[in-house]
Amino acid sequence: MKEAFHSMIELRRSVRRFRPEPVKSEVLAKLVDAARLCPSAANKQALIFIAVNDPELARKIFETQKFAAYLAGAGQPQPGEEPTAHILVAQDKNLAIAETVRDVGAAVQTILMGACAYGLGATCLRSFDRPRAAQILDLPEQYEPDSVIALGVPAEAPKVILMKDGDVKYWRDETGQHFVPKRAFKDVCFLNGCNKAWN
Ligand SMILES: Cc1cc2nc3c(=O)[nH]c(=O)nc-3n(C[C@H](O)[C@H](O)[C@H](O)COP(=O)(O)O)c2cc1C
């Protein structure tokens, strides 16, 4: 169990290039069901999850999305690499409170981890045209799109590297390998106070 957890944490990277295989509705149902059971501030459960795997709808949702801003266009999935499924996370305005945004974080991470467990790749996006996504999915006015997760069979395996000089920008080398800098453990993780070494 411990090993599986740590392997999945390492494996889970934002994947932005996909193979054309579809994602089964049964798998999407498992992912949204997991999200449904996540922690929720005041237990309001003010989120809904709309899964998409119909090819035409998936293409329309993809067209609302902006991938990998640091790569200035080069991070957008190229023809043949597009996500084949999506999960839109929307807030129910009749139930949501200020803290509901944190519920979104918990739900999104759960979906991302679940995607990993099912051998899928995924990226959470906040850069997308929300009104257009709402229109494509016939969302009633009551629901406010918050985030969307693009999913598919992965065609890349981004790698974590240690961040240098505080540079947060992910990058790709000449082979197209995607690298994600992360801050060092010693800089962000503390035990029994901020001024003590971890031991
Ligand atoms: C709230 C949030 C919004 C994000 N929005 C986008 C987005 O619009 N487009 C995108 O390509 N990636 C987006 N990402 C993915 C981040 O770029 C990614 O998590 C970061 O580069 C670290 O890489 P990792 O997920 O592989 O650890 C978002 C992530 C989060 C948590």
The ligand as an SDF file (V2000), in Angstrom:
LIG
                    3D

 31 33  0  0  0  0  0  0  0  0999 V2000
   -5.2320   25.0560  -10.1280 C   0  0  0  0  0  0  0  0  0  0  0  0
   -4.4120   24.5550  -11.2970 C   0  0  0  0  0  0  0  0  0  0  0  0
   -4.6320   25.0760  -12.5530 C   0  0  0  0  0  0  0  0  0  0  0  0
   -3.9120   24.5880  -13.6540 C   0  0  0  0  0  0  0  0  0  0  0  0
   -4.2190   25.0670  -14.9020 N   0  0  0  0  0  0  0  0  0  0  0  0
   -3.5650   24.5660  -15.9790 C   0  0  0  0  0  0  0  0  0  0  0  0
   -3.9070   24.9920  -17.2770 C   0  0  0  0  0  0  0  0  0  0  0  0
   -4.8070   25.7990  -17.4670 O   0  0  0  0  0  0  0  0  0  0  0  0
   -3.2240   24.4620  -18.3230 N   0  0  0  0  0  0  0  0  0  0  0  0
   -2.2530   23.5210  -18.1470 C   0  0  0  0  0  0  0  0  0  0  0  0
   -1.6710   23.0520  -19.1400 O   0  0  0  0  0  0  0  0  0  0  0  0
   -1.8990   23.0870  -16.9140 N   0  0  0  0  0  0  0  0  0  0  0  0
   -2.5340   23.5830  -15.8320 C   0  0  0  0  0  0  0  0  0  0  0  0
   -2.2140   23.1360  -14.5660 N   0  0  0  0  0  0  0  0  0  0  0  0
   -1.1570   22.1240  -14.3910 C   0  0  0  0  0  0  0  0  0  0  0  0
    0.1420   22.7170  -13.8350 C   0  0  0  0  0  0  0  0  0  0  0  0
    0.8200   23.4060  -14.8740 O   0  0  0  0  0  0  0  0  0  0  0  0
    1.0190   21.5630  -13.2930 C   0  0  0  0  0  0  0  0  0  0  0  0
    0.3690   20.9890  -12.1920 O   0  0  0  0  0  0  0  0  0  0  0  0
    2.4130   22.0520  -12.8700 C   0  0  0  0  0  0  0  0  0  0  0  0
    3.1500   22.4170  -14.0110 O   0  0  0  0  0  0  0  0  0  0  0  0
    3.1850   20.9750  -12.1130 C   0  0  0  0  0  0  0  0  0  0  0  0
    3.3130   19.8020  -12.8920 O   0  0  0  0  0  0  0  0  0  0  0  0
    2.8160   18.3960  -12.3500 P   0  0  0  0  0  0  0  0  0  0  0  0
    1.3060   18.4500  -12.2790 O   0  0  0  0  0  0  0  0  0  0  0  0
    3.2940   17.4090  -13.3650 O   0  0  0  0  0  0  0  0  0  0  0  0
    3.4050   18.1870  -10.9930 O   0  0  0  0  0  0  0  0  0  0  0  0
   -2.9120   23.5940  -13.4660 C   0  0  0  0  0  0  0  0  0  0  0  0
   -2.6920   23.0860  -12.1830 C   0  0  0  0  0  0  0  0  0  0  0  0
   -3.4410   23.5440  -11.1210 C   0  0  0  0  0  0  0  0  0  0  0  0
   -3.2030   22.9630   -9.7380 C   0  0  0  0  0  0  0  0  0  0  0  0
  1  2  1  0
  2  3  1  0
  2 30  2  0
  3  4  2  0
  4  5  1  0
  4 28  1  0
  5  6  2  0
  6  7  1  0
  6 13  1  0
  7  8  2  0
  7  9  1  0
  9 10  1  0
 10 11  2  0
 10 12  1  0
 12 13  2  0
 13 14  1  0
 14 15  1  0
 14 28  1  0
 15 16  1  0
 16 17  1  0
 16 18  1  0
 18 19  1  0
 18 20  1  0
 20 21  1  0
 20 22  1  0
 22 23  1  0
 23 24  1  0
 24 25  2  0
 24 26  1  0
 24 27  1  0
 28 29  2  0
 29 30  1  0
 30 31  1  0
M  END
$$$$
